[in-house]
Amino acid sequence: MKPYIFITRKLPDEAVEPLKNKYEVTMWDKEDVAVPRSVLLEEAKKADALLTMLSDKIDEEIFSVGENLKVVANLAVGYDNIDIQKASEHGVAVCNTPDVLADTTADLTFALLMATARRIVEAAEFVKEGKWKSWAPLLLAGHDIHHKTIGIVGMGSIGSTVAKRAKGFDMNILYHNRSRKMDVEAELGAIYCSFDELVESADFIVCLTPLTAETKDLFTKDVFKKMKKTAIFINASRGPVVNEEDLYQALEASDIAAAGLDVFEQEPIDPAHPLLKLPNVVALPHIGSASIETRMDMMNMCVENIDLVLSGQESKTRVNKK
């Protein structure tokens, strides 16, 4: 009997064709609706492989029922939705999609920074709503980006790629990371500093850190109060690294100037969330890596990893130990 694969979202046929040629494959039939937990559990009971999304919770319950499960391929770089320790205990390989999305996510991150600083979304709606009556000296005036100081929290592959874009805008680059990145310092003139020094000095604070026990609620009211009044906060990592109530209060009190957010504590975010009512917040639906080319590359990487593991070989991007 062929190994069985369950895919938790509807993907393009061309992406899954290589698997269908060799294995029995079932795919959740909706592209924009999460697979129900009950369905995921039933599928996990018989699956040899799961191709999952970052919104799927893959925990002890899944691994316990998945007696045949050999590999979970997550369509993301981050894997905070997966209990890595339990996966290892059950002998399940967990794979992610690093490297292929650094440039695309960096593009989006810097675009979000620019849109927030220059009030692009607000200005576009201003025109569409018929509010533009004449030119005015300070009409929708935003903040300069060039020659300002950017502070990057999390100098991984995406962070260093954002730093390259910042260099093109003649920005001063500060960064905070668990370890120093000497190559980035040498190539871009980036300056390593403490977290407190970064938030106190930077004009743009860009969060690109992974979600861990240490980074959860990293940005709180005390941190926002340390920032410049003109500071702009950008989060393109994971929502729970920010206390959203504290961020809302900081924006309301003008402790900081604006925020650009691609991620949230709860996704999708409730349309009634207070942050979405603020004119100085640019909110996006977690589309950091969402270019057609990159998403196809990510799917192909997941497919390749699953095929390798089910063929008795080592996957290319395993994140947990055997």
N, C-alpha and C positions, 0 to 999 in steps of 0.2 A: 504494500500500500504506500502511496506517495506521502511524503511529509506534508503536513497541513499548515498553512500560513493564514493568519487573520490580519487585515489592515484596517485600522480604526477610522479612516476617512476615505472618501472617494477620491482617488488619484487618477490622473490621465492614463488611458489604456496603454500608451506607449511606454510609460514608466514601469508598469507592472508586467508587461508582456514577457520579459525574460524569466520571471518567476512562474507565470502561467504555463510556460513551455515545459517546465520540469516538475512543478509541484501543484498540489491542490490549493487553490487560493480563493478566499472569500474576502470581500471588501465591503465595509459599511457603505451604504448607498447614498449618504448625504455628505456634501463637501463642507458645509458651513454649520453643521449641527453635530455636537459631540455624541459619540456612541454612548448609549445608556449603560450605566454600571452593570445592570443585570445581564445585558447582552455581552459586555466585555468579559464578565465572569464565565458565562456559558462557553464563549469562544475560547477562553484561556484553558478550559478543561481539556480541550482536544487539540490545542495548537502546539506545533513544534517551534513556531516563530511568531512573534508579534511585531508589526510595524506600527509604531505609536506616535502620537502627537504630544507636545509638551503639556497639553491640558488633560491628558489621560493620567490618572493616578495608578501607578504600577507598584503595588505594595505587597506585604506579606500574604494578604488574602489571595492575590493573583498568583503569586509563586506557589502557594500551598495547593491550590486547585490545579495549577498547570503542571501536572506530573510529567508531561512529555516536553515541556518547554525547554528550549536550548538557547534561544537568543531573543533579545528585545532590541530592535533597532529604532532609536528615537529620532524623529525628524527635527533635530535641533542641535545646537552646540551644548546648551545647558541640559542637565538631566536631574534637576531638583525634583521632578515629578516621579522619580524612580527611587525606590529604597535599594541603594547599591549594596549595602551590607547583606540584606535578605537575598538579593539576587545571587551574590557570591556564595552564600550558605546553601542555596538550592542548585548551585552549579550552572547558573544561567549567565551567558555572556550579555553584557549591555554595551551597545555601540551608539555613538553619536555622529554628528556631521561637522567636524571642525574644518578650519582652513578655507573651505569653499565659499563661505559667506562673509569673510572678514571685510572685503572691499565693499560689497553691497550694503552691509549693515553700517559700515563707516559712512558711506554716501548718505544713507537715511539719517544717521545721527547728526551729521553736519548740516544736512538740509533742515532738520528739526531745529537745530541751533539757529540757523539763519532765519527761518520762518518766525521763530519766537522773538529774536532780537529785532527784526525789521517789521514785525507785525504784519506779515504777509497774508495770513488767513483772514485776519480782521480787515485788512485793506481790500482784499478781494470781495468779501461780503459787503463792505461799505459801498463798493461800486454797484454790485448786483442789486442791492436794496434801494438804489436810487438816492443815496445820501450825498453823493458828490456834487456839490453845487458850484464850487470854484476852487482855484488853487489858493492855498494858505501857507504861510511860512512854517508852521509847525503841525500841519495836517498829518496825522498818523505818524509822527516822528518817532523813530525807534532808537536803537543803540547801535553804534559802530561795532564791527567785528574785527576789522583789521587793526593790527598793532595793540590789541588788547591781550590780556592774560587768560589762557585757558588752563583749567585744572582738571586733569583726567584721573578719576578714581577707578583703578583697575586697568593696568597697562599690559593686557594680554594682546593677542593678535588684532582684535578689533580696536583696542585702545591705541596701539601703536599706529594703526592705519588711520585713525582719526587724527592723530598727531601729525601725520604727513600732510593731511588736508589743512590743518591749522598752520603749518609752516608756510604753505602757499599764500596764506592771508597775513603773513608777517606777524603771527601771534607769538607771544612768549609762552612757553609750554612748561607747566608744572605737572608733576604726577605723583600719585601715591599708590604703592603696590606692596604685596607681601615681600617681594624681593626686587632689588634694583635691576633695571634693564640697561646694562652698559652699552649695548648696541644702539638702542634708541637714543641714549644720551649722546653718543658719539656722532650718530647720523643727523639728528635733528636738534641737538642742543637742549634737549629736555632736561629739566632739573628735578631731581628726586627731593621730596620733602615730606614732613609728617602730615597726617590727615588734617590736623588743626591749622597748620601753616597754609595748607592748600585752600581750605574753605575761607580763611581770613583774607587771602591775597588775590584769589582768582576773580576775574570778571564773569567768567563762564565756568560753572562747575558741572562736569559731564560724568555721570555715573555709568560705568561699564563693568562693574564688579559682578562676579557670579553670586548667586544666592546661597549662602551657607549659614550655619548657626552664628558665626561671627558677624556676618554682614546684614542679617535681618534687623530691621529698624536702625540701620546705620545713620540715617538722616532723620533727626528729631528736631523739636523746637529749639533746643539748645544749640544745635549745629546751625540751623537757619539764622539764629540771632547773631552768630559769629560772622556770617557772610556780610559783604558790602550791601548797602541799601540798593545799589544798582546791579547787584549780581543776578544772573540768570541761571536757573537750575535746569539741567537736562537729564532725563533718565531714559536710557535705552537698554537697561539690563533686565531686572526683574522688579515687579511692583513692590513686593514685601521688604525691599531694602529701604523703603521710605515709609515713614509714618504719615499717611495721607491727611489725617486730621491736623497734624502739626504743620504740614506743608500748606494746607488751606489757611490756617491761622496766620502763618508767616506772610502769605500773599495778601490776605485781607488787611493785615497791619502794616503793609508796605515794608516789612523787614527785608524782603527781597523784591526784585522788580518783576520777574516773570518766571514761568516754568513751561518747558516743553516735555511732554510725556508720551512715550510709546508703549508703556507698560503700567499695570495697575495691580493693586492688592487682589481684587476680584475681577476676573475677566470672563465675559465682557463686563465693563463697568456699567453700573446703573445710570441710565440717562438723567436721572434726578440727582446724581451725585453733586455735592456743592462745588467741587473743583470745576465741573463743566459749565458752571454758571459764571465763572470769572472771565472777563475779557482778556486778561493777561496770561491765560493758559491755552497752549496749543496741545490738543489731545489727538492721538492717532491710535488705530486699532491693532497694535502689536505687529507692525509690518516691517520690522527692521531688515529682514532678509528677503522681503517679498518682491523680488524681480523674477520674471518668468525663467530667465536663464539660471539663476541661482537656486530657485526652488526645484527646478528639474535636476540640477546637479546634486542637491541634497537627497532627492528621491532616489536617484541612481546610486548614491553612496549607500543608502539604507538597503536597497535591493542587493547590491553587491555583497554587503556584509552578511546579510541573511543567507545568500547562496553559498558563501564561503563556509560559514559555520555548519550549515546543513550538509555540506559536502565533506565535512570532517577536517576542514582547514581553519587556520586562525584568521579572524576578521582583521580588517585594516585599522579600525579605530575603536578598539575595545577600551572601555574606561574602568573596568573592574578586574581584579586579579582572578586568575583561574582558581 
